[in-house]
Amino acid sequence: MRDAIEGIHHVTSMAQDAARTDKFFTGVLGLRRVKKTVNFDAPDVDHLYYANGTGQPGTVMTYFPFPNIVPGRRGAGEVGTTVFSVPEGSLDFWENHLTTNRVSGVSRGEAFGQRRLYFDGIDGDGFALVETADDAREPWKGAGIPTEHAIRGFHSAMMVLGDTGGTRDLLALMDFAEAEREGDVQRMVRRAGNGADTIDLVTAPNAPPARQGAGSVHHIAFAVADAPAQLAVREALVREGFAITPVIDRDYFLSVYFRAPGGVLFEIATNDPGFARDEDPDHLGEALKLPEQHAHLRAQLEERLPPIGG
């Protein structure tokens, strides 16, 4: 198990409005919509995926937009901030770009010696951009963001927990090692990972429990190469006493889910088969794609689901 986890695969959050979410990620952040499908467990809800040009694991932000969802409440037991990697020297561009696009919560900061820019998502999601040297991941070049400033993928995720001990031990099993501490934040890094290989654990014993809603992270997924690697990880987690789901086919990856000790929902997802399994790579995210079990609902779903950008 120790060398199977490569880093973050994707982060899935909840939103209130599909069209506004799509416009924010494609028009403001400059990511590519790589898949337009549905929540496999609730097919009357969109599942939208945003990433670099290929949907490379470690670059993928996904959303469930629920029109009647209540706002989330920040607190302990959640991924509080999702952090993207941008090239060194990019924060001036992004500060101006986000401000021009009336993004709220824009502010400068620094953590672990890295400059960062905080900002809010459409529903108050916690985001940040971190300047990173030598990030070789290819950005999406089709959204008008200059390539020298474009988002490369995830840098890290910050988990806010009442007690970090259990999650720290779990991450250690997943080959994340403590790199640094800064105040109440403990940094865990997967060495030689996929670029999205850092988890920051914030100890917040006095924080109220988080309440999931619009703007909340639903779960964080960690990447493994393929089904055999996933099976090995699953078996190792079962031996450690975790209650973990059977393997679930999500069409674009295989998934297993379990709750981490601090309350965050973890997923282990395979890198294959990827987002081009049912679409030409040049046309990812353009057509509504349905899993086989919901194909018979196409006519009513196309009528019911809200329109989003082309």
C-alpha positions in Angstrom: 0.0 0.0 0.0 2.8 2.4 0.8 3.9 3.0 -2.7 0.5 2.6 -4.4 -1.0 6.0 -3.6 0.3 8.6 -6.0 -1.4 11.8 -4.6 -4.7 13.4 -5.0 -6.8 12.1 -7.9 -9.8 14.5 -7.7 -11.8 16.7 -5.3 -15.6 16.6 -5.4 -17.6 19.5 -4.0 -21.3 20.6 -4.0 -22.8 23.7 -5.5 -26.2 25.3 -6.0 -26.1 26.4 -9.6 -24.6 24.3 -12.5 -24.3 27.2 -15.0 -22.6 29.6 -12.5 -20.2 26.8 -11.4 -19.4 26.0 -15.0 -18.7 29.6 -15.9 -16.5 30.1 -12.9 -14.3 27.1 -13.6 -14.0 27.4 -17.4 -14.3 31.2 -17.7 -12.5 32.5 -14.6 -10.1 29.7 -13.5 -9.4 28.6 -17.1 -9.9 24.9 -16.6 -11.4 22.6 -19.2 -14.7 20.9 -18.7 -13.7 17.3 -19.4 -16.9 15.5 -18.6 -20.6 16.3 -18.3 -22.4 13.4 -16.8 -24.7 12.8 -13.8 -24.5 11.7 -10.2 -24.6 8.0 -10.6 -26.5 7.7 -7.4 -29.0 10.5 -8.2 -29.2 10.9 -11.9 -31.3 14.0 -11.9 -28.2 15.9 -10.6 -25.3 16.9 -12.8 -21.8 15.7 -12.2 -19.4 18.2 -13.8 -15.6 17.6 -14.1 -13.0 20.4 -14.6 -9.3 19.7 -15.2 -6.3 20.2 -17.5 -6.7 19.3 -21.2 -6.7 15.5 -20.7 -8.3 15.2 -17.3 -5.0 14.1 -15.8 -5.4 12.7 -12.2 -4.3 15.3 -9.8 -5.9 18.1 -11.8 -9.6 17.2 -11.6 -12.2 19.3 -9.6 -15.7 17.9 -9.8 -19.1 19.2 -8.7 -22.6 18.0 -7.8 -24.9 21.0 -8.3 -28.1 20.7 -6.2 -30.4 23.6 -6.9 -32.1 23.5 -3.5 -29.1 22.8 -1.3 -28.4 24.9 1.8 -25.1 26.8 2.2 -22.4 24.8 3.8 -21.0 25.8 7.2 -17.2 25.8 7.7 -15.8 23.8 10.6 -13.9 20.7 11.7 -14.1 17.5 9.8 -13.8 18.7 6.2 -11.4 19.8 3.5 -11.5 23.5 4.2 -9.2 24.8 1.4 -8.4 23.3 -2.0 -5.1 24.6 -3.4 -4.1 24.8 -7.0 -0.5 25.1 -8.4 0.5 28.0 -10.6 4.0 28.9 -11.9 6.3 31.2 -10.0 5.5 34.9 -10.6 1.9 34.3 -11.4 0.1 35.7 -8.4 0.1 39.3 -9.6 -1.7 38.2 -12.8 -4.2 36.1 -10.8 -4.9 38.8 -8.2 -5.8 41.2 -11.0 -7.7 38.6 -12.9 -9.8 37.4 -10.0 -10.5 41.0 -8.8 -11.5 42.0 -12.3 -14.0 39.1 -12.4 -15.4 40.2 -9.0 -14.3 37.1 -7.2 -14.7 37.5 -3.4 -12.3 36.8 -0.6 -9.1 37.6 -2.6 -6.2 38.0 -0.3 -2.4 37.3 -0.2 -0.7 35.0 2.2 2.3 32.7 2.7 2.6 29.2 4.1 5.6 27.0 4.4 7.7 29.6 2.5 5.3 29.6 -0.5 3.4 32.7 -1.7 -0.3 32.0 -2.1 -3.5 33.8 -3.1 -6.7 32.9 -1.3 -10.2 33.4 -2.9 -13.7 32.1 -2.6 -15.7 30.0 -5.0 -19.2 30.7 -6.2 -20.7 29.2 -3.1 -18.0 30.3 -0.6 -15.7 27.4 -1.3 -12.2 27.8 0.1 -9.6 28.0 -2.6 -6.0 29.2 -3.0 -3.3 29.4 -5.6 0.3 28.6 -4.7 3.3 29.5 -6.7 5.2 26.3 -7.5 8.5 25.9 -9.3 9.0 23.3 -12.0 5.5 21.9 -12.1 5.7 19.9 -15.4 2.0 19.2 -15.7 0.5 20.7 -18.9 -2.2 23.3 -18.4 -5.4 23.7 -20.4 -4.6 26.3 -23.1 -8.1 26.8 -24.5 -9.6 29.3 -22.0 -7.6 32.5 -22.7 -5.5 32.4 -19.6 -1.8 33.0 -20.6 0.0 29.7 -20.5 2.8 31.1 -18.3 0.2 31.7 -15.6 -2.3 28.9 -16.1 -3.3 26.5 -13.3 -1.2 23.2 -13.5 -3.4 21.1 -11.2 -3.8 20.6 -7.5 -1.0 21.6 -5.2 -2.6 20.4 -2.0 -5.7 20.2 0.2 -6.0 21.6 3.7 -8.1 19.5 6.1 -9.5 21.1 9.2 -9.9 18.6 12.0 -10.7 18.6 15.7 -7.9 16.0 16.2 -5.4 15.3 13.5 -3.8 12.2 15.0 -5.9 9.5 13.3 -5.8 11.2 9.9 -2.1 11.7 10.2 -1.6 8.0 10.9 -3.8 7.1 8.0 -1.9 9.3 5.6 1.4 7.8 6.9 0.0 4.4 5.9 -0.7 5.9 2.5 3.0 6.9 2.2 2.6 10.6 3.2 5.3 11.7 5.5 5.5 14.7 7.8 7.5 17.4 6.1 7.0 20.5 8.2 5.0 22.1 10.9 3.9 25.7 11.0 1.8 26.8 14.0 -1.3 24.5 14.1 -0.7 23.1 10.6 1.1 19.9 9.9 2.2 19.3 6.3 2.2 15.7 5.0 3.8 15.0 1.6 3.9 12.0 -0.7 7.5 12.1 -2.0 7.8 11.4 -5.8 4.1 11.7 -6.1 1.9 13.0 -9.0 2.3 16.7 -8.2 -0.9 16.8 -6.2 0.9 15.2 -3.3 0.6 17.5 -0.3 -2.0 17.4 2.5 -2.0 20.1 5.2 -3.7 19.1 8.5 -5.1 21.9 10.6 -5.7 21.2 14.3 -8.9 23.0 15.3 -10.2 21.5 18.6 -12.6 24.4 19.2 -14.1 24.6 15.7 -17.7 23.6 15.4 -18.5 20.6 13.3 -18.7 21.4 9.6 -22.1 21.2 8.0 -22.0 20.0 4.4 -23.9 22.1 1.8 -23.2 24.4 -1.2 -19.5 25.2 -1.1 -18.5 22.1 0.8 -16.1 19.4 -0.3 -18.1 16.2 -0.5 -15.0 13.9 -0.7 -11.3 13.9 -1.6 -10.0 11.1 -3.9 -6.5 9.7 -3.9 -5.0 8.2 -7.0 -3.7 4.6 -7.7 -2.5 3.4 -11.1 -5.0 0.6 -11.7 -7.4 -2.0 -10.3 -4.7 -4.3 -8.8 -3.1 -1.4 -7.0 -6.5 -0.3 -5.7 -7.3 -3.9 -4.5 -4.0 -4.0 -2.6 -4.8 -0.6 -0.9 -8.4 -1.8 -0.1 -7.1 -5.0 1.5 -4.6 -3.1 3.5 -7.2 -0.6 4.8 -9.5 -3.5 5.7 -6.7 -5.1 7.7 -6.3 -1.8 9.6 -10.0 -1.9 10.5 -11.5 0.6 8.1 -15.1 0.1 6.9 -14.6 0.5 3.1 -17.1 0.0 0.3 -16.8 -2.6 -2.4 -15.3 -1.5 -5.7 -17.7 0.8 -7.6 -17.4 1.4 -11.4 -17.6 5.1 -12.1 -17.0 4.6 -15.8 -13.9 6.9 -15.8 -12.3 5.3 -12.8 -12.9 2.6 -10.2 -13.7 3.8 -6.7 -13.8 2.7 -3.1 -14.8 4.9 -0.2 -14.3 5.1 3.5 -14.5 7.7 6.3 -11.1 8.9 7.7 -10.8 9.2 11.5 -11.2 13.0 11.4 -14.5 12.8 9.5 -13.5 13.5 5.9 -14.8 11.1 3.3 -11.8 9.5 1.4 -12.0 7.8 -2.0 -9.3 5.7 -3.7 -9.7 6.1 -7.5 -7.8 4.4 -10.4 -6.1 6.5 -13.0 -7.5 4.4 -15.8 -9.6 4.2 -17.9 -9.8 8.0 -18.0 -12.1 10.6 -19.5 -11.5 9.7 -23.2 -13.1 6.2 -22.8 -16.4 7.5 -24.3 -15.4 10.8 -26.0 -12.9 11.9 -28.5 -10.1 13.7 -26.6 -10.7 16.8 -28.7 -14.3 17.0 -27.6 -14.2 16.1 -23.9 -17.0 17.5 -21.8 -19.2 18.6 -24.7 -22.0 16.0 -24.7 -24.0 14.6 -21.9 -22.6 11.2 -21.1 -24.7 8.7 -19.1 -23.7 5.4 -17.4 -25.3 2.3 -18.8 -27.7 2.0 -15.9 -29.2 5.4 -16.6 -29.0 5.4 -20.4 -32.8 4.8 -20.6 -33.4 8.2 -18.9 -31.6 10.3 -21.5 -34.7 12.0 -22.9 -36.1 13.1 -19.6 -32.6 14.0 -18.2 -31.8 16.2 -21.2 -35.1 18.0 -20.6 -34.7 18.3 -16.9 -31.0 19.1 -16.3 -30.2 22.8 -16.4 -28.4 24.1 -19.5 -24.7 24.9 -19.0 -22.1 26.5 -21.3 -21.4 25.0 -24.7 
